[in-house]
């Protein structure tokens, strides 16, 4: 009987087969590579020159705060496909103002700036790869859904040119313009926030760059 008890005790101590792969699965989940952010069209209105006031706040421009549109704060982290934060990655954005016009010679020239909107911005990712922009939610124009253009450059990585879209505003608009077919991965669902005395929006848009 004592021998049988010892055998049963030893068998009970052996891990169940289904639990053996658990650790490898956990390790794989922690080290799985990220998919790079889909590329999208640069578009015709990339700023031809970056002169004058250029920073991450597109609505504190001139002598006050731009009163048009809905304030929008964009936050995110820039990483590579190995999940490493890309410190000092350069992030640029450009977009329309509340009238649907770009600050570009082929659109409305300096019209947006004269109305108090910077039109484009540039910043660097911090020590954790984080970035932040303060702007407005762009509006629909020429049948295209509202979007913010992004260009991201980091040493040793492929340049990323893409666009950020908004949930509920996409429908089928713009799908025949030759833009990214991975629209869902470029779409954010902003949350409501307060920006001073105005109601605003906040969105998170993380960016993943492929190694060159």
C-alpha positions as CSV (number, residue, x, y, z in Angstrom):
1,X,0.0,0.0,0.0
2,X,2.8,2.4,0.9
3,X,4.4,1.7,-2.5
4,X,1.1,2.4,-4.3
5,X,0.7,5.7,-2.4
6,X,4.2,6.8,-3.4
7,X,3.5,6.0,-7.1
8,X,0.2,8.0,-7.0
9,X,1.9,10.9,-5.3
10,X,4.7,11.0,-8.0
11,X,2.1,10.9,-10.8
12,X,0.2,13.7,-9.2
13,X,3.3,15.9,-9.2
14,X,3.8,15.5,-13.0
15,X,2.5,18.6,-14.8
16,X,-0.6,18.1,-17.0
17,X,0.3,18.1,-20.7
18,X,-1.9,21.0,-21.5
19,X,-0.1,23.2,-19.1
20,X,3.4,22.6,-20.5
21,X,3.2,25.0,-23.5
22,X,1.8,27.8,-21.3
23,X,5.2,29.5,-20.6
24,X,6.3,29.4,-24.2
25,X,3.0,31.0,-25.2
26,X,3.4,33.7,-22.6
27,X,7.0,34.4,-23.8
28,X,5.8,34.5,-27.4
29,X,3.1,37.0,-26.5
30,X,5.6,39.3,-24.9
31,X,8.1,39.2,-27.8
32,X,5.8,39.0,-30.8
33,X,6.8,41.5,-33.4
34,X,4.5,44.4,-34.2
35,X,3.1,45.0,-37.7
36,X,4.4,48.3,-39.2
37,X,1.8,51.0,-39.6
38,X,0.3,50.9,-43.1
39,X,1.6,53.5,-45.6
40,X,-0.8,56.0,-47.1
41,X,-0.6,58.7,-49.8
42,X,1.6,61.7,-49.2
43,X,-1.1,63.8,-51.0
44,X,-0.5,67.0,-53.0
45,X,-0.4,69.4,-50.0
46,X,2.7,68.4,-48.1
47,X,4.1,71.8,-47.0
48,X,6.7,73.0,-49.5
49,X,8.6,74.9,-46.9
50,X,8.8,74.6,-43.1
51,X,9.4,78.3,-42.2
52,X,8.2,80.5,-39.4
53,X,6.6,79.1,-36.3
54,X,6.6,75.3,-36.4
55,X,5.8,73.3,-33.3
56,X,3.4,70.8,-31.9
57,X,0.6,73.3,-31.2
58,X,-1.3,74.2,-34.4
59,X,-4.0,76.2,-32.7
60,X,-2.0,78.5,-30.5
61,X,-0.9,80.6,-33.4
62,X,-0.4,84.3,-33.9
63,X,-1.8,86.4,-31.1
64,X,-4.4,83.9,-29.8
65,X,-6.0,80.5,-30.0
66,X,-7.7,79.4,-33.2
67,X,-11.4,79.5,-32.7
68,X,-12.5,77.4,-35.6
69,X,-13.4,73.7,-35.5
70,X,-13.2,71.2,-32.6
71,X,-9.9,71.1,-30.6
72,X,-8.1,67.8,-31.0
73,X,-5.2,66.4,-29.0
74,X,-3.3,63.5,-30.6
75,X,-1.1,61.4,-28.4
76,X,0.9,58.3,-29.3
77,X,4.1,56.2,-29.1
78,X,6.5,55.7,-31.9
79,X,8.1,52.2,-31.9
80,X,9.7,49.8,-34.3
81,X,8.5,46.3,-35.1
82,X,10.6,44.9,-32.2
83,X,8.6,47.1,-29.8
84,X,11.6,49.4,-29.0
85,X,10.6,53.1,-28.6
86,X,12.2,55.3,-31.2
87,X,13.7,58.2,-29.2
88,X,14.0,61.5,-31.1
89,X,11.9,60.2,-34.1
90,X,10.7,63.2,-36.0
91,X,6.9,63.4,-36.5
92,X,5.3,65.8,-38.9
93,X,1.6,66.4,-39.4
94,X,-0.4,68.6,-41.8
95,X,-4.1,69.0,-42.4
96,X,-7.0,71.3,-43.4
97,X,-8.3,74.1,-41.2
98,X,-12.0,74.4,-40.2
99,X,-12.9,75.6,-43.7
100,X,-11.4,72.6,-45.4
101,X,-8.3,74.4,-46.7
102,X,-4.6,73.5,-46.6
103,X,-1.9,76.0,-45.9
104,X,-0.3,75.4,-49.3
105,X,0.3,77.5,-52.4
106,X,-1.9,75.1,-54.5
107,X,-4.9,75.3,-52.1
108,X,-5.5,78.4,-50.0
109,X,-1.9,79.6,-49.7
110,X,-1.5,81.4,-46.3
111,X,-5.3,81.6,-45.8
112,X,-5.3,79.2,-42.8
113,X,-2.5,81.1,-41.2
114,X,-4.3,84.4,-41.6
115,X,-7.3,82.8,-39.9
116,X,-5.0,81.8,-37.0
117,X,-4.4,78.1,-37.8
118,X,-0.8,76.9,-38.1
119,X,-1.6,74.3,-40.7
120,X,1.2,71.9,-40.0
121,X,3.4,70.9,-37.1
122,X,6.6,69.0,-36.1
123,X,7.8,67.4,-32.9
124,X,10.3,64.8,-31.6
125,X,9.4,61.6,-29.7
126,X,10.7,61.7,-26.1
127,X,12.8,59.2,-24.2
128,X,9.8,56.8,-24.2
129,X,8.9,57.3,-27.8
130,X,5.9,59.5,-26.9
131,X,4.6,62.4,-28.9
132,X,1.8,64.9,-28.7
133,X,0.1,67.4,-31.0
134,X,-2.7,69.9,-30.3
135,X,-4.8,70.7,-33.4
136,X,-8.4,70.6,-34.5
137,X,-10.4,67.8,-36.1
138,X,-10.2,68.3,-39.8
139,X,-13.3,68.5,-42.0
140,X,-14.5,66.6,-45.1
141,X,-13.4,68.1,-48.4
142,X,-13.8,67.0,-52.0
143,X,-15.5,63.8,-50.9
144,X,-12.6,62.8,-48.8
145,X,-13.2,61.8,-45.1
146,X,-11.6,63.9,-42.4
147,X,-7.9,63.0,-42.0
148,X,-4.6,64.1,-40.6
149,X,-1.4,63.5,-42.6
150,X,1.7,62.0,-40.9
151,X,5.3,61.7,-41.9
152,X,7.7,60.0,-39.5
153,X,11.5,59.7,-39.8
154,X,13.8,57.8,-37.5
155,X,17.5,56.7,-38.0
156,X,17.8,53.2,-39.2
157,X,14.1,52.8,-40.1
158,X,12.0,53.1,-43.2
159,X,10.2,56.5,-43.5
160,X,6.5,56.3,-42.7
161,X,4.0,58.4,-44.6
162,X,0.4,57.7,-43.6
163,X,-2.9,59.3,-42.6
164,X,-5.1,59.1,-39.5
165,X,-8.9,58.8,-40.0
166,X,-11.9,59.0,-37.6
167,X,-14.4,56.3,-36.7
168,X,-17.8,57.1,-38.1
169,X,-16.5,59.5,-40.8
170,X,-15.0,56.9,-43.2
171,X,-17.9,55.2,-44.8
172,X,-16.8,54.5,-48.4
173,X,-15.5,58.0,-49.0
174,X,-12.1,58.1,-50.6
175,X,-11.8,54.4,-51.2
176,X,-11.5,55.0,-54.9
177,X,-8.8,57.6,-54.5
178,X,-6.0,55.0,-54.3
179,X,-5.4,55.5,-50.6
180,X,-4.6,52.7,-48.1
181,X,-6.8,49.6,-48.2
182,X,-6.0,49.1,-44.5
183,X,-8.2,52.0,-43.4
184,X,-9.4,50.3,-40.3
185,X,-5.8,50.2,-38.9
186,X,-5.5,53.9,-39.5
187,X,-8.8,54.8,-37.8
188,X,-9.1,56.2,-34.3
189,X,-12.2,56.7,-32.0
190,X,-11.6,60.0,-30.2
191,X,-12.9,60.6,-26.7
192,X,-14.4,63.8,-25.4
193,X,-12.3,66.2,-23.3
194,X,-12.2,69.8,-22.3
195,X,-9.8,72.2,-24.0
196,X,-10.0,75.4,-21.9
197,X,-13.5,76.7,-22.3
198,X,-14.2,74.5,-25.3
199,X,-15.2,70.9,-25.7
200,X,-12.6,69.0,-27.5
201,X,-11.4,65.5,-28.5
202,X,-8.5,63.3,-27.6
203,X,-7.2,60.5,-29.8
204,X,-4.4,57.9,-29.5
205,X,-2.5,57.1,-32.7
206,X,0.5,54.8,-32.1
207,X,3.1,54.5,-35.0
208,X,5.2,51.5,-35.8
209,X,8.2,51.8,-38.2
210,X,9.9,49.0,-40.0
211,X,13.7,48.6,-39.7
212,X,15.5,49.8,-42.9
